[in-house]
Amino acid sequence: MYEVCLRTGDSGRDATHLYQDPHLLGHVYCGPYPVADPGLAFVAVDELGVAGYVVATADARSFSVWRRSVWYPRLRETYPRGSRPPGPEADRIAEIWSDSDPDGEVLADYPAELHIDLLPRLQGRGLGRALTERVWSALRSRGAGGVHLGVGSGNGSARSFYLAMGYTEHAVHDWGSTMVKDLS
């Protein structure tokens, strides 16, 4: 999963050239989810191995507290503040050290959060839709009435996919947008 995260981590493109540490991106965006709740993590595998995944949490607020108190403290030992020059790695390390909570406004109606990544060899084959629908079903069974996610401004393909899946744009940021979907 970490490799898929890295190879799609530059707005859907390979981010390997942006990270000296190939695990850093995965530590932030995919690793904590299946540890916190393995029932909300699904992978797509082909003959070459894991080529896609979706990870989620039904309660982003509680997950954020868990991540800050359980997941990030161990990473803070490995990634001291200011240990990287400005750029994507420094931004991820800042997230590891951040005490900020998720946007309370979006969580009121869309408390669940998900991340999905597929390598290009699996895109356009319906697997993104299948993974998304599977995690939506699992989220509904947990009582989540809505889900949100972030999409980078440079990832037009993902944005189109989310719109086709019924997401709407909730907020625009300098990095991209928060998209939401009612699950009721």
Secondary structure, 3 states (H helix, E strand, C coil): CHHHHHHCCECCECCHHHCCCCCHHHHHHCCHHHHHCHHHEEEEEECCEEEEEEEEECCHHHHHHHHHHHHHHHHHHHCCCCCCCCCHHHHHHHHHHCCCCCCHHHHHHCCEEEEEEECHHHCCCCHHHHHHHHHHHHHHHCCCCEEEEEEECCCHHHHHHHHHCCCEEEEECCCEEEEEEECC
